[in-house]
Amino acid sequence: MTVLLIACTQLAPPAPQLSQQTTVQSAAQTSTLLVAAAASLQKALQEITPLYTQANSNQTINYNFAASGALQQQIEQGAPVDVFISAAEKQMKALQEKGSFASGTQRDLLTNQLVLITPKQAAVSLTDFQQLVKPEIKRISIGEPRSVPAGQYSTEVLKNLGILEQVQSKFVFGSNVKSVLTAVETGDVDAGIVYITDAKSSDQITIAATADQKLHSPILYPIAVLKSSKSIDSSKRYAEFLQSDPAKAVFEKYGFGIAKP
């Protein structure tokens, strides 16, 4: 009997080892991604997320929405970002030059348009950008050009129209395009320049004019997976889903254009 018990004990697999293996397998099957995205993408991406997680139930998507320039700086300072979606090529190019992206993951995702907006109950009616020189227009909100792509595009439009020097003393800078929209909605400013996608999300403003695309650099939203990501395969899968038909339908619903391959 003693010999039999010893033999059985030697044959039995140690329980702690199996438990450890199970834990490792479970951890490998789940992942949480941090997506750093331009503020103008917030509503569209939040609507797309459940569509993605339905087919990828083992993944959780967290977002950091802010001005593209601020996101670029956070990534450069070591923020644990998996996917970056910028509202301009400038920030993406700066990170690319530093070798920040996984090979073959950078591409243009979306396009947008720039519009002039006024409060719904505006005292002065505007129909084009050149009317911003009117003395009745005292405060104009745009994104901070050094960090907010929409602000950069706005100054390009005004410069190419030949009125930048006449209106820049009226500028009220926003930290991102959402803050510009809010300033117009509340009537804190007489006019603002935002993306059409943001303007369409509000019933408290009027779209006065759309900028001719020849007056500014192409408005492109590039996407890329960070080389430092601990979940590169999952990040690639998420980035690819944003180019799928279900995701495109949501982007177009919010007014975005789909970038050409």
Disulfide bonds with the S-S distance in Angstrom:
none
